[in-house]
Amino acid sequence: MSDLAIRNATIDDLPFIVGLIAHDTVLDLIDDPAQAQGPDYLAAFQAISSDPNQVLLVAETDAVSVGTFQLTFTPGIFRRGAWRCTIEGVHVSPEHRNKRIGEKMMAWAVGMAKQRGCAMVQLTSNKKRTDAHRFYERLGFSRSHEGFKLYL
């Protein structure tokens, strides 16, 4: 496996990205890779790609897409007006797991947060993802907050 390359996602990446989401075994999902070029996904992609504080990314090795994640940069008053970076939608394709790809993706994300002047990086992870929790803790993340969601 050659070095990992990380690039901005394109519309052509939507089937890969939605496919990874749809194969998530932890969540009850409504995502359908067959509809990845449908109006809902295209509108979401357009909203993300037109916002300078949102970045949807694809990780590749040997010109093959192997992972995806999204970064959101948020200004805040907390910590003397510090910016924060939220990492979400982290997925590595099943056949490419346990090859340090996730670790490289996270290091890249932290580097980007530093480059953008963020004072912290944050993420949430489903409580059922105990392996992911150990992974994030190994990378230096701490369980500092309890997350809440209200689906509408």
C-alpha positions as CSV (number, residue, x, y, z in Angstrom):
1,M,0.0,0.0,0.0
2,S,1.4,3.4,-1.0
3,D,1.0,6.6,1.0
4,L,-2.4,7.8,1.7
5,A,-3.6,10.8,-0.4
6,I,-6.5,12.9,0.9
7,R,-8.5,15.2,-1.4
8,N,-11.7,17.1,-1.6
9,A,-14.6,14.9,-2.6
10,T,-16.3,15.4,-5.9
11,I,-19.8,14.7,-7.0
12,D,-18.5,11.5,-8.6
13,D,-17.4,10.3,-5.1
14,L,-21.0,10.3,-3.8
15,P,-21.7,6.7,-4.6
16,F,-18.6,5.6,-2.7
17,I,-19.3,7.9,0.2
18,V,-23.0,7.0,0.5
19,G,-22.1,3.3,0.0
20,L,-19.8,3.5,3.1
21,I,-22.5,5.1,5.1
22,A,-25.2,2.6,4.0
23,H,-23.0,-0.3,5.0
24,D,-22.7,1.1,8.5
25,T,-23.8,-1.7,10.8
26,V,-24.4,0.4,13.9
27,L,-27.1,2.8,12.8
28,D,-30.5,2.3,11.3
29,L,-29.9,4.2,8.1
30,I,-32.1,5.5,5.3
31,D,-29.1,6.1,3.0
32,D,-29.2,4.3,-0.4
33,P,-26.1,4.2,-2.6
34,A,-28.4,3.7,-5.6
35,Q,-29.7,7.2,-5.0
36,A,-26.3,8.8,-4.4
37,Q,-26.7,11.1,-7.4
38,G,-30.3,12.0,-6.4
39,P,-31.4,15.6,-5.5
40,D,-31.0,15.3,-1.7
41,Y,-27.4,14.1,-1.9
42,L,-26.6,16.6,-4.6
43,A,-28.1,19.5,-2.6
44,A,-26.1,18.4,0.5
45,F,-22.9,18.1,-1.6
46,Q,-23.5,21.6,-3.0
47,A,-24.1,23.1,0.4
48,I,-20.9,21.5,1.8
49,S,-18.7,22.4,-1.2
50,S,-19.9,26.0,-1.3
51,D,-19.2,26.7,2.4
52,P,-15.6,27.6,3.2
53,N,-16.1,26.1,6.7
54,Q,-17.0,22.7,5.4
55,V,-14.8,20.1,3.8
56,L,-15.9,16.7,2.5
57,L,-12.9,14.5,1.9
58,V,-11.9,11.2,0.3
59,A,-8.8,9.2,1.3
60,E,-7.1,7.2,-1.5
61,T,-4.3,4.7,-1.7
62,D,-3.0,3.5,-5.0
63,A,-5.7,5.6,-6.8
64,V,-8.4,3.6,-4.9
65,S,-10.9,5.4,-2.6
66,V,-10.5,3.8,0.8
67,G,-12.1,6.3,3.3
68,T,-14.1,9.5,3.8
69,F,-14.7,12.1,6.4
70,Q,-16.0,15.6,6.8
71,L,-14.5,18.6,8.7
72,T,-16.6,21.5,10.0
73,F,-14.8,24.6,11.2
74,T,-16.9,26.6,13.7
75,P,-16.1,29.9,15.3
76,G,-17.1,30.4,18.9
77,I,-16.9,32.7,21.9
78,F,-15.6,29.9,24.2
79,R,-11.8,29.9,24.8
80,R,-11.3,33.6,23.9
81,G,-13.1,33.3,20.6
82,A,-11.4,30.1,19.5
83,W,-12.3,28.2,16.4
84,R,-12.9,24.4,16.6
85,C,-12.9,21.7,14.1
86,T,-15.5,18.9,14.2
87,I,-14.6,15.6,12.5
88,E,-17.6,13.6,11.4
89,G,-18.7,10.9,9.0
90,V,-15.4,9.0,9.4
91,H,-15.6,5.8,7.5
92,V,-12.9,3.4,6.1
93,S,-14.0,0.7,3.6
94,P,-14.1,-2.7,5.3
95,E,-11.5,-4.2,3.1
96,H,-9.0,-1.5,4.0
97,R,-9.4,-1.5,7.8
98,N,-6.6,-2.3,10.1
99,K,-4.0,-0.7,7.8
100,R,-3.5,2.6,9.7
101,I,-5.7,4.5,7.2
102,G,-8.0,5.8,9.9
103,E,-5.0,7.0,11.9
104,K,-3.5,8.8,8.9
105,M,-6.9,10.4,8.1
106,M,-7.2,11.7,11.7
107,A,-3.6,13.0,11.7
108,W,-4.4,14.8,8.5
109,A,-7.6,16.3,10.0
110,V,-5.7,17.5,13.1
111,G,-3.1,19.0,10.9
112,M,-5.7,20.9,8.9
113,A,-7.3,22.1,12.1
114,K,-4.0,23.5,13.3
115,Q,-3.4,25.1,9.9
116,R,-6.8,26.8,10.2
117,G,-6.0,28.1,13.7
118,C,-8.4,25.9,15.6
119,A,-7.9,25.6,19.4
120,M,-9.5,22.1,19.5
121,V,-10.7,19.2,17.5
122,Q,-13.8,17.4,18.5
123,L,-15.9,14.5,17.4
124,T,-18.7,12.2,18.5
125,S,-18.9,8.5,18.1
126,N,-21.9,6.2,18.6
127,K,-21.8,4.5,22.0
128,K,-21.9,1.1,20.3
129,R,-18.5,1.7,18.6
130,T,-16.3,0.6,21.4
131,D,-13.4,-0.3,19.0
132,A,-13.6,3.3,17.6
133,H,-13.6,4.7,21.1
134,R,-10.3,2.9,21.9
135,F,-8.9,4.1,18.6
136,Y,-9.8,7.7,19.3
137,E,-8.4,7.5,22.8
138,R,-5.2,6.0,21.5
139,L,-4.9,9.1,19.3
140,G,-5.2,11.4,22.3
141,F,-8.9,12.2,22.3
142,S,-10.6,12.2,25.7
143,R,-14.1,11.4,26.7
144,S,-14.9,14.9,28.0
145,H,-18.6,15.3,27.1
146,E,-21.8,13.4,26.7
147,G,-23.4,13.8,23.3
148,F,-27.2,14.3,22.7
149,K,-29.2,14.3,19.5
150,L,-32.7,15.1,18.6
151,Y,-33.7,13.7,15.2
152,L,-36.3,15.8,13.4
